[in-house]
Structure formats: C-alpha cells, structure tokens
C-alpha cells in the first residue's frame, strides 16, 4: 500500500510513519523503508541500514533523514535534529567537558569523541585509505584524507575565496578575517585564532620537540614542520605559480604569493592600517609596534623580531661569509652589508661622492653623506645650540637632555639614548668586528676605532700635549698622558709610565703586569 503524504507537514509524516510500522515504504520516498521482525520488533532503516529496536529511537532517527532540526541553540541559533545533540552542543559554549580519558585525563564534550580518542592510546586505526592504505583512527579523518588524493576543496571562504578540504580549516580561516582569537594559552595568556597554533605554542613552554631530522639532527615540535623541513635538504618545491612559474616548498607560500600578482593586501595592521599580502609579514610588522622579539640567539642571548634576522646573526658567530662580491671578491656575513657594498660598483647609482668615491642610490642619502665632508650642520638644538648634519642625530641628541634612554640591550638590559650606540654595544656580546684594517687586517667593532688605528700606520701624531709638547697618534693616549701633569694625579706605573687618578686603580693595573708571561 502506498500513500502520498507529500503535502503534509514533517510532524504529520512522522506520526503517519510511526503508526504504520508494517508499511514497507513511506510516502513517495522509497528510500525510507522499515522491516518489521516478528521476534523482537526491530526495525531496519534502508537509508543507512541502522537497526533500531525502540519506537522512540526510530522516531528520532527518521528525523535525521528528513533533515528535520527542531532543536535550536538560543546562544548561536544552530539547529539540531536531536535534543541530545543540542545538549552536547551547549557544552561548546559552557566549555563543559564531562567525559575524561582514564589514560591521560584529557576531557571531551561528547562521549563519541572520547571513544575515538582512546584509539590514539591503543594505536587502533580501523579506517583504511583504499588508495595508499594509510590507516586512520577516525572516519572523518579518512574522508578528509581522501581529498588529498582527489584535490577536492569543497569549502570556500566568502571573503577571499580561499578553498579548503576541511570545514574546520575554513572555520579557523574565517577567524583571520575577524581577528577573533578564541584560543587562550593558560600559561602566558597569549591568544590564537587557530587551535593548532595554540598547541604549537604550548610546546614552546614545554620545550618539547619530539620530531628529529635524521639528516641534520634538528628537532621540531610538529611532524608537519619536520616534513616541510626535509624539503630544505632536497630543495623540493612542488608548488608552482601559474603566472610567473616561481616554485615553492609549501602550498601556503604559493597561495600568499598569488596575492602579489593580484595586488591584494588583505592583512591590515590595526595600529597603522598598513596592508600586507602575507600574514607572516603582518605578524612581523606588529612587532615593530610591540617591540616583541621572540627569537633568541643560543650563543649570546641577543633577541630578534624576525627568524631570518636570527639566522643571519648566527653567521657572525660562525664567521660564515656567504655573500661574495662578484667584482672585487670581498665577502660579507650579512646580506645587508653586501647589498650596501654593491652600490660602489653599480653604474646606475648616479650619486657618487667626488671626495671619497662612495656611491648612493638616493639624492637625500648622498646629501647627508656630503655634509660629513663639508662639516655642514644646518640643524641646531634649541636647548644647547649644538649643531647636527642630520635630523635623526638631532632627535637622538634631545634624549640626552631628557635623560631618556629608549634603546635597551636584550642581553644585559643596559640602556642607550641612541640606537647606533646600542648596535655598537651589541658587538661586545657577539664579538663582531665588521670594520677591518686594509693594512694589517685587524678587526674593530667601531668605525671610529678603525679610523684611530689607521693613524698608527701613517705615523701621524695629531694629538699634542700642551704642557710638555709630547705628541700621540690616538686621543686616548693623550688623555692618559695628561694625568701625569695634573696635580694630585701622582699614581704612576713605574713599569709602563701609565698614570691613574687613584692608587686603587693603579693596584688593579699592576695585576695586569703580574699576569704577563715573560
């Protein structure tokens, strides 16, 4: 017997279906059939083959196939076909997790999630891929894995049209547009838009890196990071740009690269509204506002805002000079030193100093440099009238009056009023000596020290004592000599004639002679 109830409501259909359990078909939908067994009155659904023994359970079950969802969440308006599912959903708002793993105490919203989780301890993987035979503990993971073979990405972002193979990845991606960061680190209170980023962040606190590269022994906190790292050894770049044919080792790099061709900059800085085509560039830019430096040198503890800067810095400790000038053969440890040097050889840098031969790519840079030769100082301090050739130098000078020292050393916390002084100070920690003498190859951490050193080779003694007329090549030699003539400064070393303002300093100096080897 077939009865058409298409015009009825879903509730009417359900009541009709339950009251006619012996009917093989329901309405015109031949997919919904029930088999009545004489022994235990069990019913089998011909849509999903599920066998149900209770009428109440059957009533709820057919609502799933009818897409009936009468239960609505009053928090987010999400609808469900069963009341139990709604109750489970509420726990996502209350963060209630009543189901706990007996092995690791991890908690879950749903019992089904707990049951699936147990497979991670037993290493049970009942779901197998028919293509590559890879096993999975969750059926949903298998379904998502199949899309890696089919390249299917059915979930698309309505904002930027980026596609994903998993809905969870799309949902997390939406948070990048809304800048919502619902995942909170319980250790340092830092927030994240994606749970996977939070999990990786937790490993920074625990220092746990269980995945090791068997080629270079580098450790990683995630297996996916290790797999990507292997491509640096093999130089494998399987992802190609269809516009310029540039290749990339990671698909995420390719997707961000496409934005360059589209001239899209979807990532905006909330502080200054500057736009970026890559999320990573935005994150690095944020650190210019927060002064955050998350990357630390293992050797000298100097901190950096960018990983690339840290990697370059390591070359200083290793004395690695991988950048070589093709014209003169001079080598450099840092790319920025090399780029600056190449301006000397480049013809299209038309701003050439006729006094020292140094080349500049911009007229403003050339003008500032030229003032070093002419000693022109058009800018003056309103407080003490001291004059400067560059505005940046004047601004830093003002800090001397306010005693403000905004530049702090990450290693020893010493503060400086000028950034240049901080950069010079860093070299005391790294022992970096970028300025070398062309005559004897002696290295110096400061250019001023190199300039003084040159006078030793030229035998030029431009510093003269006003009392006895003795001349010196270096100013500090003259200053030390002057102590001999000053009344009360009678602490003179009888071994090297060096003078000191106190006997205590002289005694400390004597210890240096006592340590000298004969």
Secondary structure, DSSP 8 states (H G I E B T S, - for coil): -----TTS-HHHHHHHHHHTTT-SEETTEEEEE----TTT--EE-TTT--EE--HHHHHHHHHHHTT---EE-TTT--EESSHHHHHHHHHHHHT---EE-TTT--EESSHHHHHHHHHHHHT---EE-TTT--EESSHHHHHHHHHHHHT---EE-TTT--EESSHHHHHHHHHHHHT---EE-TTT--EESSHHHHHHHHHHHHT---EE-TTT--EESSHHHHHHHHHHHHT---EE-TTT--EESSHHHHHHHHHHHHT---EE-TTT--EESSHHHHHHHHHHHH----EE-TTT--EESSHHHHHHHHHHHTT---EE-TTT--EESSHHHHHHHHTTT-TT--EE-TTT--EESSHHHHHHHHHHHHT---EE-TTT--EESSHHHHHHHHHHHHT---EE-TTT--EESSHHHHHHHHHHHH----EE-TTT--EESSHHHHHHHHHHHHT---EE-TTT--EESSHHHHHHHHTTTSTT--EE-TTT--EESSHHHHHHHHHHHHHS--
